[in-house]
Amino acid sequence: MRILIVGGSGFLGRELARQCSVAGHEVAATYLTRSGETAGVEWVPLDVRRREDVEVLIGAFRPDVVINAAYRQADWTTTAIGAANVALGVSRVGGRLVHVSSDAIFSGAAIRYDETCLPDPVSPYGAAKAAAETAVSAIVPAAVIARTSLIIGDGDSPHEVLVHALAAGRSSGVLFTDDVRCPVHVADLAAALLELAASEYRGVRHVAGADAVSRYELGLLIARRDGLDADQLPSGRRADTRLPGPLDVRLDCAMTQRRLRTTLRGARQFLGGGQFPGDGLPLTDGQW
């Protein structure tokens, strides 16, 4: 297949590019400021905020599949309008569109959310992601909208880097005990997205990990895996801050998982931590 990865230089985009290259697909991946280094991938500069540039690229490459993983948390234009621009480009040329969305579209009031739940964002980033979903579904009704959660890797994700910095005293801040998500391994997520791209499925799909854990518990799991001193990890409550966004959001992926060959592992499995007290609830001090 000819696959275009929009936002290919990001953490998820790089893994998508790697898996596509290994599978022998013809791959182009876009970047804004710095290209990736994956062999066998054509790296193309692109600003998704420029609709004409998006349409020219998609029209020239004529991909069978476009996976849009581009976003910037503080930039409505990139996250929302950029997604609409990509969808418009696909609608002109045809082919599959897989749009990567986020659990940030939910307020956390319901805690557990399946694919039928409507967005109710409480942060600017969540609102931008919700707007992107609306645009994509209206412009390309056959698109897959894949909602995911906190993305973790083998040491190189932003959250893992933060945990290492906190454990070493190189960074200030805390890991929240009341901020709960369903972390997913980047390799599992990329494989699931590519599987969805090759399928006939359409509409909203939840693609996150099987475990609900707090950011603090996730930090403890990372510390255990990497041999860090977990006692050095500072904890706190997000509810005590003024940071916008939901506290506890758990994506129910059961419907999508039944349709996938790819197993969406939970953080306790892919980080090798086993079972923790509380069965996914935030840990309190002293439970480690």
C-alpha angles and dihedrals in degrees: 000000000000106000128186116198112199109203091023096158093062125095095267093035093057092053091047090051091049094050093045091050093048090050091054098247122150101250137190120179129189131221135184104208109353129029124226125247103227111137117238093027125114107225115210128184113234138164105202089202088072105077096191092053091050092051093047092052095047091044092051097044095038095199125199088216133024118194112192112205096151120125143133116205096217097039118080092183095057096042101040109019092035089057090051090050091053091048091050090051092052092046090057096049103028129225134110124316123199112185118195112221133173145236085240087089089077129077096216092237091121094037093202118061130183129189094276094061117109122227119265103171124189099188134060091244091050090049091051091050091048091050089050091054091051092050095046095049091048096046099038108022092181093057123117114236105201114196114199140170139220108341118220131182139175096298103310105084119108092249093051091049089051092050091052091048092049093047090051094045092243094121137042125224137069141262110243120238093196099046103095127185139154103249117208130201111246092230092053092047094049092048091049092049092051090048090052090047090057093047133078093241119125138181129033120353126177111221111177139118126289096240129072108213136161120246088249093053088047088053090052091052091050091047091052093049094047099040095247126152101259091193088070093061110103118219133201144150124270088207088068092059134068095236111136120235142068125302107209118024120160118182113215103218098172096111094049094041090057088059097047132080088202113090114226099214123206122241093252089058102043093041092046095233103130121209122338129201114271097036094249099333118124113277120238123222113288097024095105 
